[in-house]
Amino acid sequence: MTKKRMVLEIGMGTDIRGADSTKAACRALRDALWHNSLSIAPALGHPLENMLVDVRIGVPRPETVDKARVLEVMPYGKGTVTVVEGGLEIRNDAGDGSTLIANACAIVSLDID
């Protein structure tokens, strides 16, 4: 069997007032996944649970993302999460808070012959 990329999904998520990296990351992954209904696995004779989903998240402070919470967003498949420096943080005018933007991509693969 060989791992073959089938789909690349891209999303963006924010935490408007709390600058919570995990909240923004979860929203970014939902944005990537919830705009699609993937039928590629069943079309190739595989159950949805066989999909391999490599999630990549970009946020300003990667160490602050709870990867397990991000994985809970996935409705099916086997997932991994990698977090890298990216996204954007915008300080408010008072300088006492910020909006955090996370970017996500979900690379969906299947092990096929």
Backbone as a printed PyTorch tensor [residue, N CA C, xyz], in Angstrom:
tensor([[[  0.8360,  -1.1840,   0.0000],
         [  0.0000,   0.0000,   0.0000],
         [  0.8800,   1.2460,   0.0000]],

        [[  0.4000,   2.2810,  -0.6470],
         [  1.1320,   3.5330,  -0.7430],
         [  0.2190,   4.6840,  -0.3310]],

        [[  0.7280,   5.5580,   0.5040],
         [ -0.0330,   6.7310,   0.9330],
         [ -0.1010,   7.7190,  -0.2230]],

        [[ -1.3330,   8.0280,  -0.6770],
         [ -1.5480,   8.9490,  -1.7970],
         [ -2.4020,  10.1230,  -1.3410]],

        [[ -1.9210,  11.3250,  -1.6110],
         [ -2.6890,  12.5280,  -1.2830],
         [ -3.8990,  12.6110,  -2.2000]],

        [[ -5.0530,  12.8370,  -1.5810],
         [ -6.3000,  12.9360,  -2.3240],
         [ -6.8680,  14.3490,  -2.3250]],

        [[ -6.7510,  15.0450,  -1.1900],
         [ -7.4180,  16.3350,  -1.0130],
         [ -6.5430,  17.2490,  -0.1650]],

        [[ -6.5680,  18.5350,  -0.4830],
         [ -5.9550,  19.5620,   0.3510],
         [ -7.0560,  20.5600,   0.6930]],

        [[ -7.3370,  20.7100,   1.9830],
         [ -8.3570,  21.6470,   2.4310],
         [ -7.6820,  22.7360,   3.2530]],

        [[ -8.1480,  23.9810,   3.0880],
         [ -7.5060,  25.1180,   3.7400],
         [ -8.5490,  25.9290,   4.4820]],

        [[ -8.1970,  26.3740,   5.7100],
         [ -9.1370,  27.1680,   6.4810],
         [ -8.4500,  28.2090,   7.3380]],

        [[ -9.2680,  29.1270,   7.8610],
         [ -8.8000,  30.1800,   8.7420],
         [ -9.7440,  30.2690,   9.9250]],

        [[ -9.1890,  30.5070,  11.1120],
         [-10.0070,  30.6740,  12.3070],
         [ -9.4440,  31.7720,  13.1720]],

        [[-10.3230,  32.3950,  13.9620],
         [ -9.8920,  33.5010,  14.8080],
         [-10.3790,  33.3280,  16.2350]],

        [[ -9.6820,  33.9740,  17.1490],
         [-10.2080,  34.2710,  18.4670],
         [-10.1370,  35.7830,  18.5690]],

        [[-11.2890,  36.4240,  18.4670],
         [-11.3750,  37.8810,  18.3230],
         [-10.8120,  38.6330,  19.5260]],

        [[-11.1450,  38.1860,  20.7300],
         [-10.7310,  38.9550,  21.9100],
         [ -9.7590,  38.2470,  22.8390]],

        [[ -9.7200,  36.9270,  22.8050],
         [ -8.9390,  36.2070,  23.8060],
         [ -7.5520,  35.7850,  23.3860]],

        [[ -7.2300,  35.8780,  22.1050],
         [ -5.9300,  35.4410,  21.5900],
         [ -5.6090,  34.0100,  22.0070]],

        [[ -6.6350,  33.1470,  22.0180],
         [ -6.4720,  31.7360,  22.3870],
         [ -6.0820,  30.9450,  21.1360]],

        [[ -4.8400,  30.5090,  21.0860],
         [ -4.3210,  29.8060,  19.9060],
         [ -5.0800,  28.5180,  19.6150]],

        [[ -5.4350,  27.7680,  20.6480],
         [ -6.1500,  26.5070,  20.4350],
         [ -7.5410,  26.7680,  19.8780]],

        [[ -8.2500,  27.7470,  20.4320],
         [ -9.5930,  28.0780,  19.9420],
         [ -9.5260,  28.4860,  18.4660]],

        [[ -8.5730,  29.3380,  18.1180],
         [ -8.4290,  29.7740,  16.7290],
         [ -8.0380,  28.6000,  15.8260]],

        [[ -7.1660,  27.7100,  16.3130],
         [ -6.7420,  26.5430,  15.5260],
         [ -7.9210,  25.6160,  15.2630]],

        [[ -8.7440,  25.3590,  16.2800],
         [ -9.9260,  24.5020,  16.0990],
         [-10.8860,  25.1170,  15.0900]],

        [[-11.0820,  26.4040,  15.1790],
         [-11.9730,  27.0960,  14.2340],
         [-11.4070,  27.0450,  12.8160]],

        [[-10.0930,  27.1480,  12.6840],
         [ -9.4610,  27.0720,  11.3680],
         [ -9.6450,  25.6880,  10.7520]],

        [[ -9.4760,  24.6430,  11.5630],
         [ -9.6650,  23.2890,  11.0440],
         [-11.1230,  23.0530,  10.6830]],

        [[-12.0640,  23.5250,  11.5220],
         [-13.4890,  23.4080,  11.1740],
         [-13.7720,  24.1130,   9.8490]],

        [[-13.1980,  25.2960,   9.6770],
         [-13.3880,  26.0450,   8.4310],
         [-12.9100,  25.2280,   7.2370]],

        [[-11.7810,  24.5690,   7.3950],
         [-11.2360,  23.7460,   6.3070],
         [-12.1140,  22.5340,   6.0230]],

        [[-12.6010,  21.8880,   7.0660],
         [-13.3300,  20.6250,   6.8970],
         [-14.8190,  20.7910,   6.6220]],

        [[-15.4600,  21.7670,   7.2180],
         [-16.9100,  21.8660,   7.1740],
         [-17.4460,  22.4680,   5.8790]],

        [[-16.6000,  22.8460,   4.9720],
         [-17.0540,  23.3570,   3.6760],
         [-17.0230,  22.2640,   2.6120]],

        [[-16.8120,  21.0330,   3.0400],
         [-16.6540,  19.9310,   2.0930],
         [-17.4040,  18.7030,   2.5870]],

        [[-17.7350,  17.8700,   1.6570],
         [-18.2540,  16.5460,   1.9790],
         [-17.4510,  15.5790,   1.1270]],

        [[-16.4700,  14.9540,   1.7450],
         [-15.5560,  14.1120,   0.9870],
         [-16.1550,  12.7400,   0.7160]],

        [[-16.2330,  12.4020,  -0.5270],
         [-16.7260,  11.0740,  -0.9000],
         [-15.6330,  10.2530,  -1.5800]],

        [[-14.4040,  10.7370,  -1.5330],
         [-13.3020,  10.0720,  -2.2200],
         [-13.0230,   8.6860,  -1.6560]],

        [[-13.0370,   8.5440,  -0.3230],
         [-12.7360,   7.2310,   0.2860],
         [-13.7740,   6.1940,  -0.1230]],

        [[-15.0760,   6.4430,   0.0760],
         [-16.0630,   5.4500,  -0.3480],
         [-16.0410,   5.2030,  -1.8660]],

        [[-15.7430,   6.2340,  -2.6330],
         [-15.6940,   6.0660,  -4.0900],
         [-14.5940,   5.0930,  -4.5060]],

        [[-13.5510,   4.9990,  -3.6760],
         [-12.4390,   4.0840,  -3.9570],
         [-12.5450,   2.7890,  -3.1520]],

        [[-13.7030,   2.5810,  -2.5060],
         [-13.9330,   1.3410,  -1.7770],
         [-13.3470,   1.2960,  -0.3820]],

        [[-13.0740,   2.4720,   0.2150],
         [-12.5030,   2.5430,   1.5620],
         [-13.5120,   3.1760,   2.5110]],

        [[-13.5540,   2.7310,   3.7600],
         [-14.4080,   3.4060,   4.7350],
         [-13.8120,   4.7700,   5.0950]],

        [[-14.6720,   5.7000,   5.5320],
         [-14.2000,   7.0390,   5.8980],
         [-13.1330,   6.9940,   6.9880]],

        [[-13.2130,   6.0090,   7.8650],
         [-12.2540,   5.8900,   8.9630],
         [-10.8320,   5.6260,   8.4700]],

        [[-10.6750,   5.1770,   7.2300],
         [ -9.3460,   4.8920,   6.6810],
         [ -8.6280,   6.1310,   6.1650]],

        [[ -9.3250,   7.2600,   6.1290],
         [ -8.6720,   8.4780,   5.6550],
         [ -7.5780,   8.8830,   6.6350]],

        [[ -6.4340,   9.2490,   6.1140],
         [ -5.2960,   9.7450,   6.8990],
         [ -5.2820,  11.2590,   6.7360]],

        [[ -5.4000,  11.9850,   7.8290],
         [ -5.5120,  13.4390,   7.7540],
         [ -4.3360,  14.0630,   8.4930]],

        [[ -3.4700,  14.7070,   7.7350],
         [ -2.3310,  15.4240,   8.3070],
         [ -2.7320,  16.8880,   8.4240]],

        [[ -2.9310,  17.3460,   9.6580],
         [ -3.3590,  18.7120,   9.9220],
         [ -2.1260,  19.5530,  10.2220]],

        [[ -2.0580,  20.7050,   9.5820],
         [ -0.9750,  21.6570,   9.8520],
         [ -1.6140,  22.9770,  10.2430]],

        [[ -1.1700,  23.5130,  11.3720],
         [ -1.7140,  24.7460,  11.9240],
         [ -0.5960,  25.7720,  11.9940]],

        [[ -0.8940,  27.0100,  11.6090],
         [  0.0450,  28.1190,  11.7430],
         [ -0.5160,  29.1510,  12.6990]],

        [[  0.1920,  29.4050,  13.7970],
         [ -0.1830,  30.4230,  14.7870],
         [  1.0830,  31.1250,  15.2650]],

        [[  0.9520,  32.3450,  15.8170],
         [  2.1370,  33.0670,  16.2720],
         [  2.9400,  32.3520,  17.3660]],

        [[  2.2620,  31.6210,  18.2610],
         [  2.9610,  30.9150,  19.3430],
         [  2.5740,  29.4350,  19.2900]],

        [[  3.2530,  28.6370,  18.4690],
         [  2.8750,  27.2320,  18.2640],
         [  2.7880,  26.4090,  19.5460]],

        [[  3.6220,  26.6920,  20.5200],
         [  3.6530,  25.8990,  21.7570],
         [  2.3810,  26.0570,  22.5810]],

        [[  1.5260,  27.0210,  22.2520],
         [  0.3130,  27.2540,  23.0380],
         [ -0.9010,  26.4860,  22.5010]],

        [[ -0.7450,  25.7210,  21.4440],
         [ -1.8660,  24.9730,  20.8600],
         [ -1.9610,  23.5900,  21.4930]],

        [[ -3.1530,  23.2420,  21.9360],
         [ -3.4370,  21.9110,  22.4700],
         [ -3.8060,  21.0110,  21.2880]],

        [[ -2.8540,  20.2050,  20.8370],
         [ -3.0460,  19.3740,  19.6420],
         [ -4.1880,  18.3750,  19.8180]],

        [[ -4.3490,  17.8470,  21.0080],
         [ -5.4200,  16.8750,  21.2550],
         [ -6.7880,  17.5170,  21.0370]],

        [[ -6.9640,  18.7580,  21.4620],
         [ -8.2380,  19.4530,  21.2340],
         [ -8.4710,  19.7120,  19.7550]],

        [[ -7.4150,  20.0170,  19.0280],
         [ -7.5540,  20.2250,  17.5850],
         [ -7.9990,  18.9210,  16.9110]],

        [[ -7.4090,  17.8070,  17.2980],
         [ -7.7890,  16.5080,  16.7170],
         [ -9.2430,  16.1410,  16.9970]],

        [[ -9.7920,  16.6140,  18.1120],
         [-11.1910,  16.3380,  18.4360],
         [-12.1520,  16.9260,  17.4110]],

        [[-11.7030,  17.8830,  16.6230],
         [-12.5400,  18.5090,  15.6000],
         [-12.8370,  17.5340,  14.4630]],

        [[-11.9260,  16.6150,  14.2010],
         [-12.0790,  15.7000,  13.0590],
         [-13.2610,  14.7550,  13.2550]],

        [[-14.1580,  14.6740,  12.2630],
         [-15.3120,  13.7910,  12.4000],
         [-14.9790,  12.3160,  12.1740]],

        [[-13.9370,  12.0300,  11.4020],
         [-13.5110,  10.6580,  11.1430],
         [-12.1200,  10.6710,  10.5490]],

        [[-11.5430,   9.4920,  10.4240],
         [-10.1910,   9.3750,   9.9130],
         [ -9.1820,   9.3530,  11.0470]],

        [[ -7.9430,   9.0730,  10.6640],
         [ -6.8290,   9.0560,  11.6130],
         [ -6.0130,  10.3220,  11.3720]],

        [[ -5.8090,  11.1070,  12.4170],
         [ -5.1660,  12.3890,  12.2100],
         [ -3.8900,  12.5890,  12.9860]],

        [[ -3.0860,  13.4890,  12.4680],
         [ -1.9050,  13.9970,  13.1610],
         [ -1.9610,  15.5150,  13.0680]],

        [[ -1.3610,  16.1840,  14.0390],
         [ -1.3430,  17.6480,  14.0430],
         [  0.0920,  18.1250,  14.1760]],

        [[  0.4790,  19.0170,  13.2970],
         [  1.7670,  19.7040,  13.3590],
         [  1.4620,  21.1950,  13.4620]],

        [[  2.0910,  21.8720,  14.4150],
         [  1.8650,  23.3040,  14.6000],
         [  3.1680,  24.0420,  14.3210]],

        [[  3.0680,  25.0780,  13.4910],
         [  4.2410,  25.8720,  13.1090],
         [  3.9600,  27.3460,  13.3770]],

        [[  5.0200,  28.1240,  13.3850],
         [  4.8490,  29.5640,  13.5430],
         [  4.2220,  30.1320,  12.2830]],

        [[  3.1850,  30.9180,  12.4650],
         [  2.4670,  31.5070,  11.3330],
         [  1.2900,  32.2960,  11.8500]],

        [[  0.2550,  32.3890,  11.0460],
         [ -0.9250,  33.1270,  11.4600],
         [ -0.6180,  34.6010,  11.6510]],

        [[ -1.4030,  35.2310,  12.5230],
         [ -1.2700,  36.6700,  12.7260],
         [ -1.8910,  37.0420,  14.0630]],

        [[ -1.2600,  37.9760,  14.7700],
         [ -1.8380,  38.5240,  15.9900],
         [ -1.8970,  40.0340,  15.8530]],

        [[ -3.0760,  40.5920,  16.1150],
         [ -3.2990,  42.0300,  15.9430],
         [ -3.6620,  42.6200,  17.3010]],

        [[ -2.8090,  43.4620,  17.8470],
         [ -3.0530,  44.1080,  19.1380],
         [ -4.1900,  45.1240,  18.9940]],

        [[ -4.9840,  45.2750,  20.0600],
         [ -6.0320,  46.3000,  20.0350],
         [ -5.4200,  47.6740,  20.3030]],

        [[ -6.2210,  48.7190,  20.1460],
         [ -5.7070,  50.0880,  20.3040],
         [ -5.1850,  50.3680,  21.7080]],

        [[ -5.8050,  49.7670,  22.7180],
         [ -5.3820,  49.9970,  24.1000],
         [ -4.1110,  49.2200,  24.4460]],

        [[ -3.7730,  48.2180,  23.6140],
         [ -2.5860,  47.4220,  23.8620],
         [ -2.7480,  46.3780,  24.9490]],

        [[ -3.9980,  46.1380,  25.3800],
         [ -4.2190,  45.1770,  26.4530],
         [ -4.9290,  43.8980,  25.9850]],

        [[ -5.0290,  43.7260,  24.7100],
         [ -5.6620,  42.5240,  24.1550],
         [ -5.3370,  42.3960,  22.6790]],

        [[ -5.7290,  41.2740,  22.0990],
         [ -5.4350,  41.0860,  20.6830],
         [ -6.3880,  40.0820,  20.0550]],

        [[ -6.4230,  40.1260,  18.7490],
         [ -7.1270,  39.1440,  17.9300],
         [ -6.0790,  38.2200,  17.3420]],

        [[ -6.3400,  36.9220,  17.4140],
         [ -5.3930,  35.9420,  16.8930],
         [ -6.0210,  35.2200,  15.7010]],

        [[ -5.2710,  35.0980,  14.6350],
         [ -5.7170,  34.3930,  13.4360],
         [ -4.8370,  33.1700,  13.2320]],

        [[ -5.4840,  32.0270,  13.0630],
         [ -4.7830,  30.7700,  12.7960],
         [ -5.1140,  30.3130,  11.3850]],

        [[ -4.1570,  29.7080,  10.7390],
         [ -4.3740,  29.0830,   9.4350],
         [ -4.2480,  27.5840,   9.5970]],

        [[ -5.0380,  26.8440,   8.8310],
         [ -5.0010,  25.3880,   8.8960],
         [ -5.0460,  24.8060,   7.5050]],

        [[ -4.3720,  23.6870,   7.3430],
         [ -4.5850,  22.8840,   6.1450],
         [ -4.7330,  21.4440,   6.6100]],

        [[ -5.5950,  20.7510,   5.9240],
         [ -5.8160,  19.3320,   6.1830],
         [ -5.4830,  18.6030,   4.8910]],

        [[ -4.4710,  17.7730,   4.9520],
         [ -4.0660,  16.9830,   3.7990],
         [ -4.6400,  15.5880,   3.9930]],

        [[ -5.5790,  15.2350,   3.1460],
         [ -6.2780,  13.9610,   3.2630],
         [ -5.6570,  12.9590,   2.2970]],

        [[ -5.2630,  11.8100,   2.8310],
         [ -4.6210,  10.7610,   2.0380],
         [ -5.3060,   9.4330,   2.3050]],

        [[ -5.0420,   8.4790,   1.4100],
         [ -5.4820,   7.1080,   1.5920],
         [ -4.3210,   6.1850,   1.2740]],

        [[ -4.2550,   5.0540,   1.9440],
         [ -3.3080,   4.0070,   1.5680],
         [ -3.9760,   3.1900,   0.4860]],

        [[ -3.4620,   3.3060,  -0.7360],
         [ -4.0640,   2.5700,  -1.8610],
         [ -2.9700,   1.8560,  -2.6490]],

        [[ -3.4030,   0.8960,  -3.4350],
         [ -2.4700,   0.1510,  -4.2960],
         [ -2.0490,   0.9850,  -5.4810]]])
